[in-house]
């Protein structure tokens, strides 16, 4: 398949636009993370520790249990 210079420039422009849009999303997410109040971080750490302690006796992977808890919390 052959591309003209104009087509190639358009493809590159579209790809650059996608990368820049993703970078904007990343910056937005990082800003949100930085705005998390210290109390929320403290609560999250306590929940994380509790999940680890609950997963240990059952042999469950704490990450899998955390994902299951997360899914249950956001379910209607």
Contact map, one row per residue, 1 for C-alpha under 8 A:
1110000000000000000000000000000000000000000000000000000000000000000000000000
1111000000000000000000000000000000000000000000000000000000000000000000000000
1111111100000000000000000000000000000000000000000000000000000000000000000000
0111111100000000000000000000000000000000000000000000000000000000000000000000
0011111110000000000000000000000000000000000000000000000000000000000000000000
0011111111000000000000000000000000000000000000000000000000000000000000000000
0011111111100000000000000000000000000000000000000000000000000000000000000000
0011111111110000000000000000000000000000000000000000000000000000000000000000
0000111111111000000000000000000000000000000000000000000000000000000000000000
0000011111111100000000000000000000000000000000000000000000000000000000000000
0000001111111110000000000000000000000000000000000000000000000000000000000000
0000000111111111000000000000000000000000000000000000000000000000000000000000
0000000011111111100000000000000000000000000000000000000000000000000000000000
0000000001111111110000000000000000000000000000000000000000000000000000000000
0000000000111111111000000000000000000000000000000000000000000000000000000000
0000000000011111111100000000000000000000000000000000000000000000000000000000
0000000000001111111110000000000000000000000000000000000000000000000000000000
0000000000000111111111000000000000000000000000000000000000000000000000000000
0000000000000011111111100000000000000000000000000000000000000000000000000000
0000000000000001111111110000000000000000000000000000000000000000000000000000
0000000000000000111111111000000000000000000000000000000000000000000000000000
0000000000000000011111111100000000000000000000000000000000000000000000000000
0000000000000000001111111110000000000000000000000000000000000000000000000000
0000000000000000000111111111000000000000000000000000000000000000000000000000
0000000000000000000011111111100000000000000000000000000000000000000000000000
0000000000000000000001111111110000000000000000000000000000000000000000000000
0000000000000000000000111111111000000000000000000000000000000000000000000000
0000000000000000000000011111111100000000000000000000000000000000000000000000
0000000000000000000000001111111110000000000000000000000000000000000000000000
0000000000000000000000000111111111000000000000000000000000000000000000000000
0000000000000000000000000011111111100000000000000000000000000000000000000000
0000000000000000000000000001111111110000000000000000000000000000000000000000
0000000000000000000000000000111111110000000000000000000000000000000000000000
0000000000000000000000000000011111110000000000000000000000000000000000000000
0000000000000000000000000000001111111000000000000000000000000000000000000000
0000000000000000000000000000000111111101100000000000000000000000000000000000
0000000000000000000000000000000000111111100000000000000000000000000000000000
0000000000000000000000000000000000011111110000000000000000000000000000000000
0000000000000000000000000000000000001111111000000000000000000000000000000000
0000000000000000000000000000000000011111111100000000000000000000000000000000
0000000000000000000000000000000000011111111110000000000000000000000000000000
0000000000000000000000000000000000000111111111000000000000000000000000000000
0000000000000000000000000000000000000011111111100000000000000000000000000000
0000000000000000000000000000000000000001111111110000000000000000000000000000
0000000000000000000000000000000000000000111111111000000000000000000000000000
0000000000000000000000000000000000000000011111111100000000000000000000000000
0000000000000000000000000000000000000000001111111110000000000000000000000000
0000000000000000000000000000000000000000000111111111000000000000010000000000
0000000000000000000000000000000000000000000011111111100000000000000000000000
0000000000000000000000000000000000000000000001111111110000000000000000000000
0000000000000000000000000000000000000000000000111111111000000100110000000000
0000000000000000000000000000000000000000000000011111111100000100000000000000
0000000000000000000000000000000000000000000000001111111110000000000000000000
0000000000000000000000000000000000000000000000000111111111000000000000000000
0000000000000000000000000000000000000000000000000011111111111100100000000000
0000000000000000000000000000000000000000000000000001111111111100000000000000
0000000000000000000000000000000000000000000000000000111111110000000000000000
0000000000000000000000000000000000000000000000000000011111110000000000000000
0000000000000000000000000000000000000000000000000000001111111000000000000000
0000000000000000000000000000000000000000000000000000001111111101100000000000
0000000000000000000000000000000000000000000000000000001100111111100000000000
0000000000000000000000000000000000000000000000000011001100011111110000000000
0000000000000000000000000000000000000000000000000000000000001111111000000000
0000000000000000000000000000000000000000000000000000000000011111111100000000
0000000000000000000000000000000000000000000000000010001000011111111110000000
0000000000000000000000000000000000000000000000010010000000000111111111000000
0000000000000000000000000000000000000000000000000000000000000011111111100000
0000000000000000000000000000000000000000000000000000000000000001111111110000
0000000000000000000000000000000000000000000000000000000000000000111111111000
0000000000000000000000000000000000000000000000000000000000000000011111111100
0000000000000000000000000000000000000000000000000000000000000000001111111110
0000000000000000000000000000000000000000000000000000000000000000000111111110
0000000000000000000000000000000000000000000000000000000000000000000011111110
0000000000000000000000000000000000000000000000000000000000000000000001111111
0000000000000000000000000000000000000000000000000000000000000000000000111111
0000000000000000000000000000000000000000000000000000000000000000000000000111
